[in-house]
Amino acid sequence: MSAEDKQQEQRQCTGWDLDRVIIVKLSGENDPIDPKNWSIGERAKNIAILSFLIFVQAWASAAESMANTEASREFHVSKTAENLATAMYLFGIGSGAMFVGPLSEAVGRNPTYLASTFCYLFFVLGSALTTTFGGQVICRYLVGLFASATLAINGASVRDQFRPVKRAFVFPVIAWANVARMYSQLCSVGMMMLRVLIVASGLAPIVGGWVVSNPNLDWRWTEWITLIISGFSFLIAFMFLPETYVPVLLDWKAEHLRRVSGDRRYDSQHANGTSFSNRIKDTLTMPAIFFRTEPVIIVFGAYLVFLYILLFTFLSGFDYIFRNTYNLSVGYEGSCFAAIAIGTTTFMICIPGLYSWARYKTEWRRGSPIKPEFRLWPAIITAPLLPISLFWLGWTNYSHISIWSGLAACYTFGVVLIAIYVSTYEYIIDSYREHAAVALASITMARYLIAGGMVIVVRPMYEGIGVQWTMTILGCFATILAPAPLTFWKFGHRLREKSPYAMSDEY
């Protein structure tokens, strides 16, 4: 095809007269408008703010779980019905996850975060003030719906600012609430985000338990505390969080050039690109294709869904595992979640060792690629511990056996939880690259919707068959899934070669 034919085809596809339009693009790899070229301090500040948003909105998922008994008594409903408060939050995230990605590509990351968080605050307020069970359920669903933006697209903000090199094998000294230091191209910020989410889900019940057990505070203070810290995080983001999506930044640059030069020919590809409605249509069809044709998504999606089921069913299950068995107060029951949080933190200490191993494998060559299957080693090592921790938790759950046995099982579960998340998350990103966002968004939708359903049925399970058999059933599922990481480590490269969406080993 000649140059004239190509230009004519582009005119027909875009509807532009290229002779009358100056398309604004990046000037090169070092263009300062590209967030990947911003200073480490600037990017560290952005990730710290985003981490704070993630923390408070993940906090909202579990903060009120310890108030189940008091809220059900006030609203005159059963404890099982009151579990809808948590379930509807998860349903809200699941139903919003597939829409916020295209929305952020249409209007930008920053407006999506700020507008959704602003709406989220009103419904957290509604959850704190409502006097009816129906009002609580509706508000909790809408809290989750508007939290879905922060919880679903934060990985896109990370990709906006960091090149995909040396990912997931070293963690600088980063606190999940305050990034104190960050080394260029040596941090897996996406995994730090994941850690923030998991730790928030583990810490919120601890605080919620002590709030509920305080005679001077009623259960609604779990919502008031969520509103206070969420409002503060919104103000910080409103003042200091910049836009990071390059196509939108180029829109702004084109507008600036039109204004200062008076030349109306400046335009950007994004401004005249695919509409939001078309992006939604494309996005909604892809998850069904992935879940039907991609073994990686089918198996690891099931694994991640199962882990989320376990994490959120513990919000109700701890009533039976610890509170009833050991006659604990609500405050001490909530504190039992610290075992899971400590377990996740313990695994993070191992990350520098994994990084050193990865660099050794690549002979310390800068920018050397790593096969996706290498990411699976943490999951391969820890996957057998998942059924062990569940059987252990269930069959030592007797009042004559020390509570420390159950806490040790929860600690082990915390280690496994973060290890499998890190491995599968990175494996999917490395395997699918440009399709990774769709793959992860589809899994996010599935795990929140299914976990939300399980939150409703878990209390009848514990009441009907007891802790021992509930843990046994869950442990059997974990046993079935345990060989998955090793299987994909051995045969994953063959599956990627056959997939139209995954990348092969040819870089």
C-alpha positions, -999 to 999 in steps of 0.1 A, spaced: 0 0 0 14 34 -10 18 63 14 -11 81 -2 -33 51 2 -24 47 39 -31 84 45 -64 81 27 -74 51 47 -65 69 79 -87 98 69 -116 75 63 -111 57 97 -107 88 118 -128 112 99 -99 137 101 -85 158 73 -48 152 81 -38 182 60 -57 205 83 -50 188 116 -18 187 137 -19 156 159 -3 163 193 19 133 204 47 127 229 80 141 217 98 109 226 106 85 254 118 113 276 89 137 271 83 154 305 45 152 300 47 114 303 42 104 340 69 77 336 94 105 333 83 124 364 106 125 394 106 96 419 94 120 446 64 130 425 54 95 416 59 83 452 36 111 464 9 100 438 11 63 449 9 73 486 -23 92 480 -38 65 458 -28 39 485 -46 60 511 -78 60 489 -75 23 484 -70 17 521 -101 37 533 -124 23 506 -112 -13 513 -117 -5 550 -154 3 543 -158 -33 531 -152 -48 565 -155 -21 592 -191 -27 600 -188 -65 600 -183 -66 638 -215 -46 643 -237 -74 628 -254 -84 661 -261 -48 672 -273 -37 638 -296 -67 634 -311 -61 668 -318 -24 660 -333 -32 626 -352 -62 639 -338 -87 613 -317 -118 616 -280 -119 617 -280 -137 584 -301 -109 568 -278 -83 583 -249 -100 563 -265 -83 533 -248 -51 545 -214 -66 536 -227 -86 506 -242 -56 490 -209 -37 492 -193 -65 473 -221 -67 448 -216 -30 442 -179 -33 435 -185 -63 412 -212 -45 392 -191 -14 388 -157 -30 380 -163 -35 343 -174 1 337 -149 22 355 -119 12 332 -135 25 300 -148 56 320 -112 64 331 -100 61 296 -127 84 284 -124 112 310 -91 104 328 -81 87 360 -83 117 382 -119 127 375 -130 91 378 -113 88 413 -126 121 425 -161 120 413 -167 84 424 -151 90 459 -172 122 463 -204 102 457 -191 73 479 -189 98 508 -226 106 506 -236 70 508 -212 62 537 -230 91 554 -263 75 544 -252 42 559 -244 59 592 -277 78 594 -303 53 580 -330 41 603 -342 12 582 -327 -21 571 -337 -14 535 -320 20 536 -288 4 549 -288 -23 522 -292 3 494 -266 26 508 -241 -2 512 -246 -13 476 -240 23 464 -210 26 486 -195 -4 469 -205 8 434 -187 41 438 -157 25 456 -153 2 425 -134 30 407 -106 32 432 -104 -6 438 -106 -16 401 -84 8 382 -56 16 406 -34 -8 386 -39 13 355 -26 43 374 5 23 383 11 14 347 7 50 337 36 60 359 60 30 359 76 10 331 69 -28 333 104 -38 344 117 -56 375 82 -59 387 73 -77 420 107 -87 431 118 -59 454 98 -37 478 115 -6 490 107 6 525 71 15 518 45 18 545 10 11 530 -2 44 544 29 65 537 55 60 510 87 71 526 111 60 499 108 45 464 136 33 441 132 39 404 122 9 384 127 -15 414 93 -15 430 61 -34 424 37 -7 433 7 -28 421 15 -54 447 19 -28 473 -17 -17 464 -29 -52 467 -12 -54 501 -30 -22 512 -63 -36 502 -58 -69 521 -43 -53 552 -72 -28 553 -97 -57 551 -79 -73 580 -75 -42 602 -110 -28 598 -126 -56 618 -101 -51 646 -111 -14 650 -148 -22 644 -147 -48 672 -134 -24 698 -158 3 687 -188 -20 691 -175 -33 725 -172 3 738 -203 11 759 -200 48 751 -202 42 713 -229 26 693 -223 4 662 -229 34 638 -195 47 648 -180 21 626 -195 41 597 -186 74 612 -150 64 614 -151 53 578 -166 86 568 -140 106 587 -109 89 572 -126 87 537 -133 124 538 -97 132 547 -84 110 519 -107 127 494 -94 161 504 -58 150 500 -66 135 466 -85 166 455 -56 188 463 -26 167 453 -34 138 430 -27 147 394 -39 132 361 -17 104 348 -34 90 317 -12 101 288 -40 104 261 -59 128 284 -27 148 291 -22 151 253 -58 164 251 -49 191 275 -17 199 257 -36 202 224 -61 225 240 -32 246 255 -15 249 221 -48 260 205 -53 287 232 -18 301 232 -12 300 194 -47 307 181 -42 278 157 -72 255 158 -55 227 139 -40 212 171 -58 181 181 -52 146 197 -60 111 188 -78 105 220 -102 134 216 -114 119 183 -110 82 192 -134 55 203 -164 67 223 -171 56 258 -201 36 247 -180 17 222 -154 10 248 -181 -4 271 -193 -27 243 -158 -40 237 -151 -44 274 -183 -63 282 -177 -89 256 -141 -97 264 -146 -113 299 -170 -139 285 -144 -148 259 -116 -150 284 -136 -171 309 -146 -194 280 -113 -199 262 -84 -190 284 -74 -218 309 -52 -193 329 -82 -171 336 -105 -200 343 -82 -216 368 -65 -187 385 -98 -168 384 -113 -196 404 -83 -195 428 -87 -158 434 -125 -160 438 -119 -188 463 -95 -167 483 -119 -138 484 -147 -161 495 -125 -172 524 -114 -137 534 -149 -123 535 -166 -153 549 -143 -150 579 -160 -117 587 -190 -137 598 -172 -170 605 -150 -156 633 -182 -153 654 -183 -191 654 -145 -199 652 -134 -176 680 -162 -157 697 -185 -186 705 -158 -212 710 -136 -192 734 -163 -168 747 -145 -137 735 -158 -102 735 -165 -84 702 -133 -64 706 -111 -95 711 -129 -113 683 -120 -84 659 -84 -85 671 -81 -121 658 -80 -107 623 -45 -94 632 -32 -129 627 -41 -127 590 -26 -92 587 6 -103 603 8 -133 580 5 -110 549 33 -88 563 55 -117 569 54 -127 533 63 -92 522 96 -95 540 106 -123 516 101 -101 485 137 -87 484 150 -123 483 127 -131 454 140 -101 436 176 -111 441 168 -146 428 152 -131 397 182 -109 390 205 -139 394 184 -158 369 188 -129 344 225 -126 352 220 -91 365 214 -77 330 194 -45 331 160 -47 314 162 -85 310 128 -101 306 116 -129 329 92 -156 318 58 -153 333 61 -188 348 89 -176 371 63 -154 389 45 -186 401 71 -198 426 56 -181 457 23 -198 449 39 -231 441 56 -231 476 26 -219 496 -4 -234 478 -2 -267 498 -4 -246 530 -39 -233 521 -58 -266 527 -35 -274 556 -44 -240 573 -82 -246 567 -81 -282 581 -60 -270 610 -84 -241 618 -114 -264 616 -103 -294 635 -86 -277 663 -115 -254 670 -125 -268 704 -126 -249 736 -101 -273 753 -75 -265 726 -56 -232 729 -69 -203 709 -33 -198 697 -37 -229 675 -65 -212 655 -46 -179 654 -15 -198 640 -38 -213 613 -50 -178 604 -15 -165 603 -6 -193 578 -37 -184 558 -25 -148 556 9 -158 542 -8 -180 516 -33 -153 507 -8 -127 497 16 -152 481 -10 -165 458 -23 -131 450 11 -118 441 19 -147 419 -13 -150 400 -17 -112 396 18 -108 382 15 -140 361 -16 -127 344 -1 -92 338 30 -107 322 11 -133 302 -15 -110 287 2 -75 287 -22 -52 268 -51 -75 275 -42 -78 312 -65 -50 323 -96 -68 308 -85 -101 323 -80 -87 358 -112 -66 356 -132 -97 347 -117 -116 376 -123 -86 399 -160 -86 389 -164 -124 394 -146 -125 428 -166 -97 443 -200 -109 430 -194 -145 441 -179 -135 474 -209 -113 480 -232 -143 475 -211 -165 499 -212 -139 526 -250 -143 527 -249 -182 530 -219 -186 552 -237 -180 585 -262 -207 579 -233 -230 569 -216 -225 602 -248 -228 621 -260 -259 602 -229 -281 599 -205 -264 624 -170 -249 621 -153 -283 616 -172 -294 586 -174 -259 570 -136 -257 571 -134 -293 558 -155 -285 528 -135 -253 521 -102 -273 526 -113 -299 501 -118 -271 475 -84 -257 484 -68 -292 479 -83 -294 444 -68 -260 435 -34 -266 451 -17 -282 421 -27 -253 398 5 -231 402 28 -261 396 8 -272 366 10 -238 349 47 -235 358 52 -267 338 27 -263 309 20 -225 309 43 -217 280 24 -242 258 -10 -226 267 3 -192 260 16 -202 225 -20 -214 217 -37 -184 230 -46 -155 207 -44 -130 236 -14 -142 256 22 -134 248 47 -162 238 82 -165 251 94 -146 221 100 -110 233 
